Amino acid sequence: MTYFPHDVMDIVEPTEPDLLEVGPLRPAPADYAFRRSMTVIEITLATAAAIGAVLFFADVAVPPDDQLPSGLDNWVWPAIWLIGTVCVPSAIAAIALSRRASSGPLLVLLATALLGVELVVQIPFVGLSWLQLLVALSGVSAAVMAIVARGSTRTPDRASR
């Protein structure tokens, strides 16, 4: 292994003084309780909704056609509804959480509310299932974490651990 006795900054002399000036400090990104857990839940919900919508579009593993709402002859509109009420809001919340946006917990609450609307609309058509229970529990747990996170902001030294 070769030893370099000098640091690069020792060898290169700056010629322009403005290169050494420090620009304005940006505020540290927000960090709050349960950020990672909420991110995982929202990514999982968005992925599950996207897979469900693809299955609806492909007409694979769908409920019988007699369970379709009146006026519909295929599962395309329910797939679009699923994307709009679960996939997109959960994906937006997950992106905001991963970027440590201060609006992350609020977006989780909004995505959870839309998930609740989806479940309330879905149950009369397809009935109750264990999958709906699992999705509802995931949404409720994300909402509880978001409520706790909205009231807490971690200090930078604790967030870096």
VOTI-582904 format. One record per residue (C-alpha): y, z, x; residue number from 1. Coordinates in nm, 3 decimals. Last residue first. Example, Ala and Ser with C-alpha at 12.3 -4.5 7.8 and 13.67 -1.06 7.14 Angstrom:
{py: -0.106 | pz: 0.714 | px: 1.367 | tigu: 2}
{py: -0.450 | pz: 0.780 | px: 1.230 | tigu: 1}
***
This chain:
{py: 0.751 | pz: 1.517 | px: -2.797 | tigu: 161}
{py: 1.059 | pz: 1.297 | px: -2.829 | tigu: 160}
{py: 1.140 | pz: 1.419 | px: -3.178 | tigu: 159}
{py: 1.172 | pz: 1.781 | px: -3.066 | tigu: 158}
{py: 1.434 | pz: 1.696 | px: -2.803 | tigu: 157}
{py: 1.622 | pz: 1.468 | px: -3.044 | tigu: 156}
{py: 1.648 | pz: 1.731 | px: -3.320 | tigu: 155}
{py: 1.444 | pz: 1.659 | px: -3.626 | tigu: 154}
{py: 1.600 | pz: 1.583 | px: -3.958 | tigu: 153}
{py: 1.469 | pz: 1.758 | px: -4.264 | tigu: 152}
{py: 1.558 | pz: 1.744 | px: -4.632 | tigu: 151}
{py: 1.480 | pz: 1.377 | px: -4.680 | tigu: 150}
{py: 1.154 | pz: 1.429 | px: -4.494 | tigu: 149}
{py: 1.025 | pz: 1.683 | px: -4.748 | tigu: 148}
{py: 1.095 | pz: 1.442 | px: -5.034 | tigu: 147}
{py: 0.941 | pz: 1.157 | px: -4.834 | tigu: 146}
{py: 0.627 | pz: 1.362 | px: -4.763 | tigu: 145}
{py: 0.591 | pz: 1.438 | px: -5.134 | tigu: 144}
{py: 0.638 | pz: 1.069 | px: -5.216 | tigu: 143}
{py: 0.380 | pz: 0.962 | px: -4.957 | tigu: 142}
{py: 0.132 | pz: 1.212 | px: -5.102 | tigu: 141}
{py: 0.202 | pz: 1.084 | px: -5.454 | tigu: 140}
{py: 0.150 | pz: 0.724 | px: -5.345 | tigu: 139}
{py: -0.176 | pz: 0.798 | px: -5.169 | tigu: 138}
{py: -0.299 | pz: 0.999 | px: -5.467 | tigu: 137}
{py: -0.208 | pz: 0.712 | px: -5.701 | tigu: 136}
{py: -0.388 | pz: 0.460 | px: -5.480 | tigu: 135}
{py: -0.702 | pz: 0.676 | px: -5.471 | tigu: 134}
{py: -0.692 | pz: 0.730 | px: -5.848 | tigu: 133}
{py: -0.642 | pz: 0.360 | px: -5.906 | tigu: 132}
{py: -0.943 | pz: 0.288 | px: -5.686 | tigu: 131}
{py: -1.154 | pz: 0.538 | px: -5.880 | tigu: 130}
{py: -1.106 | pz: 0.331 | px: -6.193 | tigu: 129}
{py: -0.925 | pz: 0.357 | px: -6.524 | tigu: 128}
{py: -0.894 | pz: 0.063 | px: -6.760 | tigu: 127}
{py: -0.826 | pz: -0.302 | px: -6.673 | tigu: 126}
{py: -0.554 | pz: -0.393 | px: -6.921 | tigu: 125}
{py: -0.419 | pz: -0.057 | px: -7.038 | tigu: 124}
{py: -0.434 | pz: 0.080 | px: -6.680 | tigu: 123}
{py: -0.230 | pz: -0.194 | px: -6.513 | tigu: 122}
{py: 0.114 | pz: -0.126 | px: -6.662 | tigu: 121}
{py: 0.101 | pz: 0.245 | px: -6.577 | tigu: 120}
{py: -0.040 | pz: 0.166 | px: -6.232 | tigu: 119}
{py: 0.228 | pz: -0.089 | px: -6.153 | tigu: 118}
{py: 0.504 | pz: 0.143 | px: -6.276 | tigu: 117}
{py: 0.366 | pz: 0.418 | px: -6.051 | tigu: 116}
{py: 0.368 | pz: 0.177 | px: -5.756 | tigu: 115}
{py: 0.730 | pz: 0.098 | px: -5.839 | tigu: 114}
{py: 0.812 | pz: 0.470 | px: -5.820 | tigu: 113}
{py: 0.621 | pz: 0.497 | px: -5.492 | tigu: 112}
{py: 0.816 | pz: 0.206 | px: -5.343 | tigu: 111}
{py: 1.144 | pz: 0.372 | px: -5.445 | tigu: 110}
{py: 1.037 | pz: 0.706 | px: -5.297 | tigu: 109}
{py: 0.928 | pz: 0.533 | px: -4.976 | tigu: 108}
{py: 1.264 | pz: 0.352 | px: -4.965 | tigu: 107}
{py: 1.441 | pz: 0.689 | px: -4.985 | tigu: 106}
{py: 1.225 | pz: 0.823 | px: -4.702 | tigu: 105}
{py: 1.312 | pz: 0.524 | px: -4.481 | tigu: 104}
{py: 1.688 | pz: 0.515 | px: -4.545 | tigu: 103}
{py: 1.759 | pz: 0.684 | px: -4.210 | tigu: 102}
{py: 1.595 | pz: 0.391 | px: -4.039 | tigu: 101}
{py: 1.332 | pz: 0.489 | px: -3.786 | tigu: 100}
{py: 1.239 | pz: 0.125 | px: -3.722 | tigu: 99}
{py: 0.879 | pz: 0.206 | px: -3.818 | tigu: 98}
{py: 1.004 | pz: 0.378 | px: -4.133 | tigu: 97}
{py: 1.222 | pz: 0.084 | px: -4.235 | tigu: 96}
{py: 0.934 | pz: -0.156 | px: -4.176 | tigu: 95}
{py: 0.697 | pz: 0.062 | px: -4.377 | tigu: 94}
{py: 0.947 | pz: 0.089 | px: -4.663 | tigu: 93}
{py: 0.993 | pz: -0.289 | px: -4.670 | tigu: 92}
{py: 0.616 | pz: -0.339 | px: -4.668 | tigu: 91}
{py: 0.571 | pz: -0.088 | px: -4.950 | tigu: 90}
{py: 0.840 | pz: -0.258 | px: -5.160 | tigu: 89}
{py: 0.692 | pz: -0.606 | px: -5.096 | tigu: 88}
{py: 0.326 | pz: -0.523 | px: -5.162 | tigu: 87}
{py: 0.359 | pz: -0.292 | px: -5.462 | tigu: 86}
{py: 0.583 | pz: -0.420 | px: -5.742 | tigu: 85}
{py: 0.650 | pz: -0.777 | px: -5.634 | tigu: 84}
{py: 0.310 | pz: -0.854 | px: -5.487 | tigu: 83}
{py: 0.130 | pz: -0.701 | px: -5.783 | tigu: 82}
{py: 0.349 | pz: -0.893 | px: -6.030 | tigu: 81}
{py: 0.274 | pz: -1.217 | px: -5.844 | tigu: 80}
{py: -0.098 | pz: -1.138 | px: -5.872 | tigu: 79}
{py: -0.060 | pz: -1.054 | px: -6.243 | tigu: 78}
{py: 0.110 | pz: -1.393 | px: -6.285 | tigu: 77}
{py: -0.174 | pz: -1.578 | px: -6.109 | tigu: 76}
{py: -0.462 | pz: -1.407 | px: -6.295 | tigu: 75}
{py: -0.545 | pz: -1.689 | px: -6.538 | tigu: 74}
{py: -0.498 | pz: -1.786 | px: -6.905 | tigu: 73}
{py: -0.202 | pz: -1.567 | px: -6.984 | tigu: 72}
{py: -0.042 | pz: -1.548 | px: -7.331 | tigu: 71}
{py: -0.199 | pz: -1.217 | px: -7.421 | tigu: 70}
{py: -0.262 | pz: -0.993 | px: -7.123 | tigu: 69}
{py: -0.588 | pz: -1.072 | px: -6.944 | tigu: 68}
{py: -0.879 | pz: -0.840 | px: -7.021 | tigu: 67}
{py: -1.075 | pz: -1.123 | px: -7.189 | tigu: 66}
{py: -1.062 | pz: -1.302 | px: -6.855 | tigu: 65}
{py: -1.307 | pz: -1.055 | px: -6.703 | tigu: 64}
{py: -1.166 | pz: -0.844 | px: -6.419 | tigu: 63}
{py: -1.110 | pz: -1.020 | px: -6.089 | tigu: 62}
{py: -1.345 | pz: -1.020 | px: -5.791 | tigu: 61}
{py: -1.247 | pz: -1.374 | px: -5.687 | tigu: 60}
{py: -1.002 | pz: -1.587 | px: -5.883 | tigu: 59}
{py: -0.848 | pz: -1.712 | px: -5.556 | tigu: 58}
{py: -0.500 | pz: -1.606 | px: -5.669 | tigu: 57}
{py: -0.634 | pz: -1.272 | px: -5.793 | tigu: 56}
{py: -0.822 | pz: -1.213 | px: -5.467 | tigu: 55}
{py: -0.507 | pz: -1.299 | px: -5.274 | tigu: 54}
{py: -0.313 | pz: -1.052 | px: -5.489 | tigu: 53}
{py: -0.566 | pz: -0.778 | px: -5.421 | tigu: 52}
{py: -0.549 | pz: -0.846 | px: -5.047 | tigu: 51}
{py: -0.168 | pz: -0.827 | px: -5.057 | tigu: 50}
{py: -0.181 | pz: -0.507 | px: -5.261 | tigu: 49}
{py: -0.426 | pz: -0.348 | px: -5.017 | tigu: 48}
{py: -0.208 | pz: -0.450 | px: -4.722 | tigu: 47}
{py: 0.108 | pz: -0.309 | px: -4.880 | tigu: 46}
{py: -0.070 | pz: 0.016 | px: -4.969 | tigu: 45}
{py: -0.213 | pz: 0.054 | px: -4.618 | tigu: 44}
{py: 0.121 | pz: -0.021 | px: -4.453 | tigu: 43}
{py: 0.288 | pz: 0.233 | px: -4.683 | tigu: 42}
{py: 0.030 | pz: 0.501 | px: -4.605 | tigu: 41}
{py: 0.047 | pz: 0.440 | px: -4.228 | tigu: 40}
{py: 0.428 | pz: 0.449 | px: -4.229 | tigu: 39}
{py: 0.433 | pz: 0.768 | px: -4.438 | tigu: 38}
{py: 0.205 | pz: 0.935 | px: -4.186 | tigu: 37}
{py: 0.417 | pz: 0.816 | px: -3.894 | tigu: 36}
{py: 0.743 | pz: 0.942 | px: -4.044 | tigu: 35}
{py: 0.595 | pz: 1.277 | px: -4.156 | tigu: 34}
{py: 0.908 | pz: 1.478 | px: -4.066 | tigu: 33}
{py: 1.221 | pz: 1.296 | px: -3.967 | tigu: 32}
{py: 1.357 | pz: 1.091 | px: -3.685 | tigu: 31}
{py: 1.679 | pz: 0.901 | px: -3.715 | tigu: 30}
{py: 1.758 | pz: 0.665 | px: -3.434 | tigu: 29}
{py: 1.992 | pz: 0.806 | px: -3.169 | tigu: 28}
{py: 2.350 | pz: 0.703 | px: -3.213 | tigu: 27}
{py: 2.461 | pz: 0.423 | px: -2.986 | tigu: 26}
{py: 2.661 | pz: 0.518 | px: -2.681 | tigu: 25}
{py: 2.958 | pz: 0.299 | px: -2.609 | tigu: 24}
{py: 2.917 | pz: 0.093 | px: -2.296 | tigu: 23}
{py: 2.858 | pz: 0.235 | px: -1.951 | tigu: 22}
{py: 3.060 | pz: 0.075 | px: -1.679 | tigu: 21}
{py: 2.872 | pz: -0.036 | px: -1.369 | tigu: 20}
{py: 2.871 | pz: -0.404 | px: -1.452 | tigu: 19}
{py: 3.245 | pz: -0.383 | px: -1.516 | tigu: 18}
{py: 3.303 | pz: -0.316 | px: -1.145 | tigu: 17}
{py: 3.188 | pz: -0.663 | px: -1.039 | tigu: 16}
{py: 3.047 | pz: -0.698 | px: -0.691 | tigu: 15}
{py: 2.766 | pz: -0.447 | px: -0.709 | tigu: 14}
{py: 2.594 | pz: -0.389 | px: -0.378 | tigu: 13}
{py: 2.226 | pz: -0.474 | px: -0.365 | tigu: 12}
{py: 2.023 | pz: -0.289 | px: -0.101 | tigu: 11}
{py: 2.060 | pz: 0.070 | px: -0.215 | tigu: 10}
{py: 2.023 | pz: -0.034 | px: -0.579 | tigu: 9}
{py: 1.685 | pz: -0.184 | px: -0.499 | tigu: 8}
{py: 1.564 | pz: 0.152 | px: -0.369 | tigu: 7}
{py: 1.505 | pz: 0.172 | px: -0.004 | tigu: 6}
{py: 1.218 | pz: 0.285 | px: 0.215 | tigu: 5}
{py: 0.967 | pz: 0.042 | px: 0.065 | tigu: 4}
{py: 0.614 | pz: 0.153 | px: 0.150 | tigu: 3}
{py: 0.337 | pz: -0.098 | px: 0.135 | tigu: 2}
{py: 0.000 | pz: 0.000 | px: 0.000 | tigu: 1}
***
